[in-house]
Amino acid sequence: MRVFKFGGASVKDAAGIKNVQHVLKTVGYEDVLLVVSAMGKTTNALELVIKHYFDKSAELNAAVQEVKKYHNQILLDLFEDENNAVFTAVSEQFADLEYFLAHNKSPNYNFVYDQVVSYGELISTTILSHYMNFMGMATQWLDVRNFVKTDANYRDAEVDWELTQANISKNVKRKTLNITQGFLGSDPNNFTTTLGREGSDYTAAIFAYCLNAESVTIWKDVPGVMNADPRYFENASLLNQISYREAIELAFYGATVIHPKTLQPLQKKEIPLYVKSFINPLLQGTSVSKGVDLEPYLPCFIVKRNQLLISLSSIDFSFIMEENISEIFALFHQFKIKVNLIQNSAISFSVCVEDKFNNFTALNAILSKKFKVDFEENVTLYTIRHFNDSAAQTVEANKTVLLKQVSRETMQVVTKEV
C-alpha cells in the first residue's frame, strides 16, 4: 500500500479537489490511503470560532456561518445536484459542531480547541470521498479517531503505538482507495485530540509504519524539498535526494516542508518518503531514503519568524549552573515553550524560543523571581545547514545580529530587521 498526504493548499477549492482526482488517475489509486488536511485556511477560521466562543462574543455565530459558507460554495461547485448525499453529510457535521459549542461545559481551552478544529479535516475528507465516488472512484472513508489512539495531552497528543498498530493493521482494507483525516486522534475516553499543527504529515507516517507501506508521498505546491523557502530566498534549488538523517536535521531546525515527527517512524522501517508537486505529478520531486546524504552539499536555509530571544542572568553574579538550567528547562516544558537555540556563559543563559501558546508572560513572572530577564520579541532565527561565507553574508545583510552560533555543519543567527 502507498500512503499519500494532501495538505490544505491542495484542497482549498473545487479546482483543488478536481486536481486531486487528476493526480490519482495519473499515478494510480488502487491500494492507496489518502491522508487529507482541512481545506485552505479552515483551521485558522475555526481558531477564530474558538476565540469568539471563549470571549462570549456576539460574532461567534457569524464566524461559524463563514466556515459553512466557504464549504458550501465548494460543494455547489463540485456537485450539480443539491440532493446529493454529501450536502446532508456535511450539514450533519456542522450540526455536531454547533451542538458542541452550545452544550460544552469544559473551560479547558486546549480540549475545546481539539474538539472544534477537528471538523476541518472531517468535513474536507467527507467532501473529497463523496466527490471521488461521484466520479466513479470508489472510496472507503475512515474516521481516523477510531485508528490513531493517543493520550489526553490536547493540542500536542502522544500516540499510543500499541493500540494504534492494532487498530490500523486489523481494520484498514487493502486494494481500495482509503480516505482519512490528518492531524487527529482520540484519547482513552474517545475525545478528539490533535497531534500538533501541521501534524497531517505525521499521520501519514503513522499509517505507513503500521501498514508496512511501500512509500509515503507528500503532495505539495512546490516541486519538492528546496534548499530554501522561495518566499524568502531567490534562486532556491531542488534537492533531488536526501537521507533520513539530513531530512531529520532540516525538520528539527524548522524546515516546514516535512513535519519533524514524520521521519522517525519511516526511518525505523526504511519506508521511502517522496515530496512531489500536485501541480506536476509526474515530476521526480525529492526522495528521502536510507543512506544517501544531501546531493550536492548546498547550503540549506531555514527561517523561523516571530521568535522570542530571552536572556537570563543571575541577580547576584553567581554562576548559572546545571541545576539552574535544569530548572529553566522544566519551566519551558511546563509552559509549552519550544526552545530552538541555546547559548550560555558563566553568568548568563540565552535561548531563542517559540511561544505558540502565548505563555511567556506567565513564565516571565516566575523567572523574574530568580533571574534578571531581558527579552526581545519578533526576532527571526535563521539556520544554515552546510553554510559557507556567501550563505552567511546573505542572511546577515541589512540586519542586526543579536546572537550567532556556529558548529561544523550548522550556523544559527538570531536577527532583527534594521
N, C-alpha and C positions, 0 to 999 in steps of 0.2 A: 504493500500500500504506500502511496505517496501522500504527503501532507502538504497542503497549500494554505498560505495565510494571505488574506486580502485585508488591507487596512482601510481606515475611514476615507482616505482620498480616492480609493478605487471604487467606492460605492456611494459617493456623495450625491449622486443624482441618477435619473433614469438612464442616461447615457452610460454612466459608470456601470450600472447593473448589466446593461446590454453588453458592455465590453467584457465583463467577467465571463459571460456566456461565450463570447467570441474567443477569449483566451482558452477556456476549457475545451471548446471544439477544436482549437488549433493544436493544443498539446496533449489532448486526451483526458477523459474524465472517469473512466472505469477504474474502480478500486482506488478512489481518491477521497480524502477527508479534507473539507474546507473549514478553516477557522476564520471567522469574519468579525471585524470590528463594527462599532457603531458608525452610522452614516455621517460623513463630513464632520461638522463641529457639534454633533449631537451631545457628546459628553459635556462640552462647555455649556451648552444650553441647559442641560439637566443640572449642572452645578449651579446655574442661576436660579433654577427652580428651588433647589435646596436652600440657597441663600434667602430667597423670599420666604420660604417655609419657616426658617428659624427666626427671621426678622418679623414674622407675622405680618408680612406686607400685603397690602391690597393688590399688589402686582402678581401674586402667586398664580392665580387662575390664568391671567394673560400670558405668563411665561409658559405654562403647560399648553395653552392653546397654540402658541408659536411652534412648539415642538410637534404638535398634532398637525398643524397646517403644513409644515415642511414635509412630513412623511406622507400626508395625504396627496400632496402635489406629485410626489414621486409615484404613488400608486396610480393616480389618474393618467400620468404619462406612460405608464407601463401596461395598464390593463384597459381595454376598451369597454368592458362590461363591469359596471359598478356592483353587479350582483355576484361577481367573483368572490369566492370564499375568503380570499385574502383580506378584503375590506372588513369582514366580520372578525377575523382573527386578530388584526391589528387594533380594531376598536376594542376588543376584549382586553388586550394588553394595556391599552391606555386606561380602561376602566379599572383594571387592577392597580395601576399606578395611582389613580385618583382615590381609590379606596384606601390605599396605604396612607396617603397624605392626610386623609380625613380621619383615620382611626388610629394611627400610630401613637403610642404612649411613651416611647423611649426618648429621653433627652440626649442620647449619645449621638453626637454629630457623625462620627465615623460609621456607626451602624446605619443611620439613616442614609448617609452617602451611598453606601453599597447597595441598599435596597432600591434606591431611586435610579442611580446611574446605570444599573444593570439593564434597565428597559431599553437603552440604546442598542445594545447587542441583541437582545431578544427580538426586538422589532425588525432590525436590519436583516437578521437571518431568516425571519419569517417571510419577509418580502422577497428575499433572494430565492428561498426554497420554492415559494409559490410561483415565482417567475420561471425558474428552471423547469418546473413541472408543466407550466403553461406552454413552454416552448418545446416540450417533448423530451426533456432530460429528467428522468425520474430521480427523485432525491429522497434521502432519509434525514429528516430534521431531528437533531439531538439536542436536548436540554443539557448543556454542559454541567449544570449544577448536580445532575444525577451521576456524574462521572468523576469530576475533579473535586475531591474532598479535602478540606483544609481545617486549620484551627480557627478560632474566633477573633483573630487579630485583624479587625476590619480595616480595609484600605491597603493592607500590606500582608495578606494572609500567607501562611506557610503551608505547603502541600503535604498532605498525609499520603506518602508514596505507596504504602502497602494497600490501603483501601482504594486509592485511585487506580493502581495497577490492576487490582481485581475487577473493578467496575469496567474499565476500558477493555481489558482482554476478553472478558466474558460477553460483553454486550454490544460492541461495535461490529456491525455487519461488514463483511468483506464483499468485494466485487460489486460495489454500489457507490453512488455519489452521496457521501455523508456531508451534512452541513451543520456546523455547531458554532458556538459563540467563543470569542476570545475573551481574556481578561477576568472571567468569572469562575467562581467555585461555590461551595456551600460548606457551612460548618457542621459540627455534630448535631445541632438542632435544626438543620436544613434551612437556616437563614442564609441569604446570599452573601458571599464575600467577594472581594476583588484582590487581584494579585499585584497591584501597583500600576500606576499609569504606564501605558504602552505595553501592558502585560500580555497582549494577544500573541506576540512572538513566542513568549514563554509557554502559553497554552499549546501552540503548535508543537513545541519541543516536548512537552509532557505527553501528548498523544503519540508523537513519533517514538518516544522512548518506550512507552507501554505497548505499542503495536509492533515494535521492531521494524519500523518503517524503512522503506527503500531510500527515502530522501525527504527533506523539507525544503520547500521553496517559498520565500517571502517575496511577494509581488509588490513592487514599489513604482513610484512615478519617476524614478531615476534609473539609469542603465545598470546599476549595481552598486557595490561599495566603492565610494570615491575616496581619494586621499585627502579631500577637504570638502566642506559644505559649499556648493556652488553659490549659495546666497551670500556668503561672506568672502569667498576667495575666487579670483579669476583663474582660468586655466586649470580647473580641477581635473584630475586624471582618474580613469577607471582602474581599479585593482582587479586583475583577472582571476588571480588565485592567491589565497592566503591560508595560513594554517589556523587550526583551532586556537593555538596559543596566541598568535598575533591578533586574531579576532577578539579573544577574551581581553587582551590588553587594551585594544581600542574601545571595546564596550565598557570596560572598567573605568576608563578615563572619560567616558561620556559620549562616545560616537553613537548617534541616535538611530543609525540605520539598522542596528541589531540590539535587541534588549539584553542587558547584562546577564540575566539569568538564563538566557536561551541556550547558550553554547555548552554549558556543563553537562546536561543530560545527553546531548547529541554526541559530545566527545566520548562519554563513557561507553557508548555502543558504536562509535565511529560511523554515525549516520551523517552523510554529507549534507551541507546546507547550501542552497543556492539563493542568491539575491538577484532578481531579474525584473525587467521592465514590463508592466502590464500594458504599456503603450506599444512596445515592440517585442512581443513574447518569444520570438524566435532568435533574438539576440542572445549571445553567450552569457552575459551577466558576470557575476562573481561567484566563484566556487570556494567554499570554506570546507577544508577536509584535513585529514591527518598528514602531518609531516612537512608539507611544502610551505616555507615561510614566504613572507611578502616578496613579490617579484614585480619589478626590481625594488631595491630599498629606497623608495621615495619617502620624503618627509610627509608625515600624515598629521593634519591639523584638526584639532577638536576644540570647539568653542562652547563654553558654558557661561551664559549671561545671567544677570540678576543674582549674582553670588554675594555673599557676605564675608568680609575679611575681619576676623576677630583676633585681637592681640591681648593676651593676658600677661600680666607681670605681677610679681609678688609685692605686696604692700610694704614689707619691711626689708626688701632687697635680699631676702633669703633665696636659696636655690629652689627652682621648680624641679622636684624630684619625681621618681617613678610613682609614688603614692599620690602625688598631686595630679599627674597626668592620668592615672587610672580613675581617679575621682571625676576629672573633667570629662573623660570619655563615657563614663557611666551616665553622666548627666546628658551628654549628647544623645546617647541611646534612649534615655528616658523621654526626652523631648522630641525624638524622631527627627533629629537634625543630621543630615548626611555630610560627612567630612570628606572633602575632595583633595585637600593638600594640608600637610603638616610641616611646620618648621619650628625648631626650638633652640634657645640659647640657655645660658646658665640661669638667668632670672626672668626670661620671657618665653612665651609659647604662642605661636601664631597658627591659625587654621583658616582655610578658605572653605566655607560651608554653604550648603543649600538648605534653606529654611522653608520647605514646601508646605509645611503645615502652620506656618506663622506662629511659631512657638518661642522665638528668640526673646521677646520681651519678658516672658515669664522666666526663661533660663537666665537672662541677664540679671534679674533681681536676685537670683541665688548666687551666681558667680561673683557679683559685686561685693558680697559679704566677705569674700576671702581674697579676691584679686582686684587689681586695678584693671578695668576693662576698657579698651579702646576698640571701636569698630568703624568700618567703612562699608556703607551699603551700595548696592548696584554696581559692584565691580564685575569684571569679566575675567574668567580663567581660561587661558589658552594652554593647551597641551600639544606638544610637537613630538611625535614618535619619530625616531631616526632623523633628528634635527641636524641642520648644518648652519653655517653662519648666515647664509642668504635667508633661510627659513626664519631664523631668529630675528633678523632685521625686518622682515615682512611683518611680524607680529608686533614688534616694539615701536614701529614707526608712528609718530604723531600721537603717542600715548604716554601717560605717566606710569612707570613701572613701580608697583608697590611692593612686590615680592617676586623673587626668582629662585627657582630650584632646578639644579641640573644634575642628572645622572648619566651613565654611559650611553643609554639609548633614548632617554626622555628628558625634555625640558618643559617645565611648567612656569608660566608667567602670569601673575595677577596684575591687571592694568586698570587704569581709569582713563576715560577719554579726556584728552586735553581740552 
